[in-house]
Every structure is written in structure tokens, then in C-alpha cells.
Amino acid sequence: MNKTTKGAGIAAVALAGYDTLVRPRILNWGASSDEQCMQLPGDDIASGMPPQYTKAVTIQAPPEAVWPWLAQIGDHRAGWYSYDWIERFLFLGTVHYIEGTHSATRIHPELQQVHVGDPINTGTVGKFAVGNPVTVLEPGRALVIGTWAFILQPLPGDRTRLLVRNRDWGYLRPAAPRRFALLRAALSVIDYLIGDPLHFAMERKMMLGLKQRAESAATPRGPAASAAEDARHPASSRQSPKP
């Protein structure tokens, strides 16, 4: 067996292992088999789309403490609570945070008003923006951006199950015109081997970032808890105390 044949065999085994053992775990990180199959808000929008993937994490805070953090995500907003330094490095000049160089560390009341049709962008350069509009909005429960769904399910003990479901045709592949079949095939390989693991790392960090912020805000002490309460009840927080 020559070196070329041996190398091809090793690559084939590694690829098979990645496809059967690693990739299914990263695409459906944290989600049970039932959660992967259950009907969620936004599923009807994605009819005819590629297979769905669902990630999940439990947050030690009620949905009403999680929602204000979720409602403010996006470019030129609170950011994505992920690896900000990677975003700034890979997408130089296209990511913008309301707090300057990092995702929000507090709830911003001015970002809480979200409506169906509002654009939530992942990046912008001048007037050019990459993102999708809000397609489903159920305050306190569901935010769907395009077909990217963020679902908050209440659990006993004032806890929340955060489910994140997405579907796509790849990250680089859709950018190539259909007539360039060879280029689209090459980009599909890059999406498969690099795009999926990178997206997993960033999305997992985003979910954990959201979890950390919501759990901190749910603690009944400190400014984070006060900000969360103000965001949930903006009118009452502005009332003057009775004499």
C-alpha cells in the first residue's frame, strides 16, 4: 500500500467518524430526541427547507428573566453573547455592539421593543446588512429570526429550557451562483468541515452567554436584577414613589 492510498484510507475513516459520531452531536448539542422532533414556533415558515437542527440548554432562571436578554440580540444592538473577539477578527468592521467592543453586559430598555418584520442583522457594512426579519414573536416565549428560532420553555423551579433551532443550505455555498456547480461543491465541503464546527462553537457560546447573563440577573440582588425588573415593567419603574 503506497502512501497516497494509505492517506486516503485514513482520511476516509476520519471523515466517516466525524460524520457519524461528531457532527450529529454538534448539530443537536444538548437537545433530547424528543426536543429535536417537537413542533416549535417557526416550523411552519421553514416548510421545504433543509433538515432542522436543535440545540438546548437549561437556564436557572424563569423565562421572564431570560426574555429581556434575548429580545435585544443583534448587530448594532446587544451583540450575540458569543466569542466577541472571534467575531471582530473574522468579520472585521462588520460587527457592532451597543456597549462598544463587546456584547451587552446589562439589559438595555431601549432595545426591548421588537416587532414582527424588524430586521435583526448579524453584521453590517455601511448600508449593506446581513440578516433576516423577525418572523415570529411571542414575548416571553419565542423569537424567530428568518427561520432561526429561539424558544423559551418554562420548567419547574423557576427554570427555563432554551431551544435554538436552525436550518440552512450552508454558509458559503449559497453565495455561489447555481451555474458554478464545482465552486458550490467546494464551498459545501468547507461548510461541512469548517463552517459547521465553527457555527457550533459560536452558537454554543451564545447560548451559554445568554444563560450566564439571565442567571445573574435573576439573582435578587445587585443592579442586574434591577435592570431586568425595569425591562419587564418599564412603566412602573418610572413611577414616583408614593409619599
C-alpha positions as CSV (number, residue, x, y, z in Angstrom):
1,M,0.0,0.0,0.0
2,N,1.6,3.3,-1.1
3,K,1.4,6.5,1.0
4,T,-1.3,8.0,-1.2
5,T,-3.6,5.1,-0.7
6,K,-2.9,4.9,3.0
7,G,-3.5,8.6,3.4
8,A,-6.8,8.4,1.5
9,G,-7.9,5.5,3.7
10,I,-7.1,7.4,6.9
11,A,-8.9,10.4,5.6
12,A,-12.0,8.3,4.7
13,V,-12.1,6.7,8.2
14,A,-11.7,10.2,9.9
15,L,-14.4,11.6,7.7
16,A,-16.8,8.7,8.5
17,G,-16.1,9.1,12.2
18,Y,-16.8,12.9,12.0
19,D,-20.0,12.3,10.1
20,T,-21.4,9.6,12.3
21,L,-20.0,10.4,15.8
22,V,-19.1,14.1,15.9
23,R,-21.3,16.1,13.5
24,P,-24.7,14.8,14.9
25,R,-23.6,15.8,18.4
26,I,-22.6,19.3,17.5
27,L,-25.7,19.9,15.3
28,N,-28.1,18.9,18.1
29,W,-26.0,19.8,21.1
30,G,-27.8,19.4,24.4
31,A,-31.2,18.5,22.9
32,S,-33.0,15.3,23.6
33,S,-34.5,13.2,20.8
34,D,-38.0,14.5,21.7
35,E,-36.8,18.1,21.6
36,Q,-35.2,17.5,18.2
37,C,-38.6,16.4,16.8
38,M,-41.1,18.5,18.6
39,Q,-43.1,21.2,16.8
40,L,-41.8,24.7,17.6
41,P,-42.9,28.2,16.6
42,G,-41.4,29.0,13.2
43,D,-41.5,25.4,11.9
44,D,-44.3,26.3,9.5
45,I,-42.2,29.0,7.9
46,A,-39.5,26.6,7.2
47,S,-41.5,24.1,5.1
48,G,-39.4,22.7,2.3
49,M,-36.2,23.9,3.9
50,P,-33.2,21.6,4.8
51,P,-33.3,19.3,7.8
52,Q,-33.7,21.1,11.1
53,Y,-31.2,21.0,14.0
54,T,-32.0,21.8,17.6
55,K,-29.7,22.8,20.4
56,A,-30.8,23.1,24.0
57,V,-29.6,24.3,27.5
58,T,-31.3,24.7,30.8
59,I,-31.2,28.1,32.5
60,Q,-31.6,28.5,36.2
61,A,-34.0,31.5,35.8
62,P,-37.6,31.9,34.7
63,P,-38.5,32.8,31.1
64,E,-39.4,36.4,32.1
65,A,-35.8,36.8,33.3
66,V,-34.3,35.4,30.1
67,W,-36.5,37.2,27.6
68,P,-35.1,40.8,28.0
69,W,-31.6,39.4,27.2
70,L,-32.9,37.5,24.2
71,A,-35.0,40.4,22.9
72,Q,-32.0,42.7,22.5
73,I,-29.7,40.4,20.4
74,G,-28.3,41.5,17.1
75,D,-25.8,43.8,15.3
76,H,-25.9,47.4,16.4
77,R,-27.8,46.0,19.4
78,A,-26.6,43.9,22.3
79,G,-24.5,41.6,20.1
80,W,-24.7,37.8,20.3
81,Y,-23.2,37.0,23.7
82,S,-20.6,34.7,22.0
83,Y,-16.9,35.0,21.3
84,D,-16.8,38.7,20.6
85,W,-13.1,38.6,19.7
86,I,-13.6,35.9,17.1
87,E,-16.5,38.0,15.6
88,R,-14.3,41.1,15.4
89,F,-11.3,39.1,13.9
90,L,-13.2,37.1,11.3
91,F,-15.7,39.8,10.4
92,L,-13.6,42.8,10.8
93,G,-15.6,46.0,10.6
94,T,-19.0,44.3,10.2
95,V,-20.0,43.7,13.8
96,H,-21.1,46.5,16.2
97,Y,-22.1,46.4,19.8
98,I,-24.2,48.9,21.8
99,E,-21.5,48.7,24.5
100,G,-18.6,49.3,22.2
101,T,-16.3,46.3,21.7
102,H,-18.3,43.5,23.4
103,S,-21.7,42.0,23.8
104,A,-24.0,43.6,26.3
105,T,-23.5,43.0,30.0
106,R,-26.7,44.6,31.0
107,I,-30.3,44.9,29.8
108,H,-30.9,48.0,27.6
109,P,-34.6,49.1,27.9
110,E,-34.3,51.0,24.5
111,L,-33.7,47.7,22.8
112,Q,-36.7,45.8,24.2
113,Q,-39.3,46.8,21.7
114,V,-39.1,44.2,18.9
115,H,-41.9,43.6,16.3
116,V,-42.5,41.2,13.5
117,G,-40.8,42.5,10.4
118,D,-38.0,44.2,12.3
119,P,-34.6,43.3,10.8
120,I,-32.2,41.6,13.2
121,N,-28.8,41.6,11.5
122,T,-25.7,39.6,12.1
123,G,-23.4,42.2,10.5
124,T,-23.5,45.4,8.5
125,V,-21.1,47.4,6.3
126,G,-22.5,50.8,5.5
127,K,-26.0,50.3,4.1
128,F,-25.4,46.6,3.3
129,A,-26.7,44.3,6.0
130,V,-26.7,40.5,6.5
131,G,-29.6,39.3,8.5
132,N,-33.3,38.4,8.5
133,P,-36.5,40.0,9.7
134,V,-38.4,38.8,12.8
135,T,-40.9,36.3,11.5
136,V,-42.5,35.1,14.8
137,L,-42.7,37.0,18.0
138,E,-44.3,35.7,21.2
139,P,-42.9,37.9,24.0
140,G,-41.5,35.8,26.8
141,R,-41.7,32.6,24.7
142,A,-40.5,32.8,21.1
143,L,-38.3,34.9,18.9
144,V,-37.8,33.6,15.3
145,I,-35.4,35.5,13.0
146,G,-36.0,34.2,9.5
147,T,-36.1,30.5,10.3
148,W,-33.7,30.8,13.2
149,A,-35.8,30.1,16.3
150,F,-35.2,30.9,19.9
151,I,-37.7,29.3,22.2
152,L,-38.1,29.6,25.9
153,Q,-40.0,26.8,27.7
154,P,-40.8,27.2,31.4
155,L,-39.6,24.4,33.7
156,P,-40.5,23.7,37.3
157,G,-38.5,25.6,39.9
158,D,-38.4,28.9,38.0
159,R,-36.2,27.5,35.3
160,T,-36.2,27.8,31.5
161,R,-35.3,25.4,28.7
162,L,-33.8,27.4,25.9
163,L,-34.2,25.7,22.5
164,V,-32.4,27.1,19.4
165,R,-33.4,25.6,16.1
166,N,-32.0,26.5,12.7
167,R,-32.0,25.4,9.1
168,D,-29.8,26.5,6.3
169,W,-28.3,25.5,3.0
170,G,-24.8,26.2,4.3
171,Y,-22.7,29.3,5.0
172,L,-20.6,29.8,1.9
173,R,-22.4,27.6,-0.7
174,P,-25.4,29.8,-1.1
175,A,-23.1,32.7,-2.1
176,A,-22.1,30.9,-5.3
177,P,-24.4,31.1,-8.4
178,R,-26.1,27.8,-9.2
179,R,-24.3,27.6,-12.6
180,F,-21.0,27.2,-10.9
181,A,-21.6,23.7,-9.7
182,L,-17.9,22.9,-9.0
183,L,-17.5,26.0,-6.9
184,R,-20.7,25.3,-5.0
185,A,-19.4,21.7,-4.3
186,A,-16.1,23.0,-3.0
187,L,-17.8,25.5,-0.7
188,S,-20.1,22.8,0.5
189,V,-17.1,20.9,1.7
190,I,-15.8,23.9,3.5
191,D,-19.2,24.5,5.1
192,Y,-19.3,20.8,6.2
193,L,-15.8,20.6,7.6
194,I,-15.2,24.1,8.9
195,G,-18.5,26.0,8.9
196,D,-20.5,23.5,11.0
197,P,-17.9,23.2,13.8
198,L,-17.3,27.0,13.8
199,H,-21.0,27.7,13.9
200,F,-21.4,25.2,16.7
201,A,-18.7,26.8,18.8
202,M,-20.2,30.3,18.3
203,E,-23.8,29.3,18.9
204,R,-23.0,27.2,21.9
205,K,-21.1,30.1,23.4
206,M,-24.1,32.4,22.6
207,M,-26.4,30.1,24.5
208,L,-24.1,29.8,27.4
209,G,-23.6,33.6,27.4
210,L,-27.4,34.1,27.5
211,K,-27.6,31.6,30.3
212,Q,-25.0,33.3,32.4
213,R,-26.5,36.7,32.0
214,A,-30.0,35.6,32.7
215,E,-29.0,33.6,35.8
216,S,-27.0,36.6,37.1
217,A,-30.0,38.9,36.5
218,A,-32.3,36.5,38.2
219,T,-30.4,36.8,41.5
220,P,-32.4,39.1,43.7
221,R,-29.5,41.4,44.5
222,G,-27.4,43.9,42.6
223,P,-28.0,46.2,39.5
224,A,-28.5,43.3,37.0
225,A,-31.7,42.2,38.9
226,S,-33.0,45.8,39.0
227,A,-32.4,46.2,35.2
228,A,-34.2,43.0,34.4
229,E,-37.2,44.1,36.5
230,D,-37.2,47.6,34.9
231,A,-37.1,46.0,31.4
232,R,-40.1,43.8,32.3
233,H,-42.1,46.7,33.9
234,P,-40.8,49.9,32.3
235,A,-43.9,51.9,33.2
236,S,-43.9,51.0,36.9
237,S,-40.2,51.6,37.2
238,R,-40.6,55.2,36.2
239,Q,-43.4,56.0,38.7
240,S,-42.5,58.3,41.6
241,P,-42.8,56.7,45.0
242,K,-45.9,57.4,46.9
243,P,-45.5,59.8,49.9
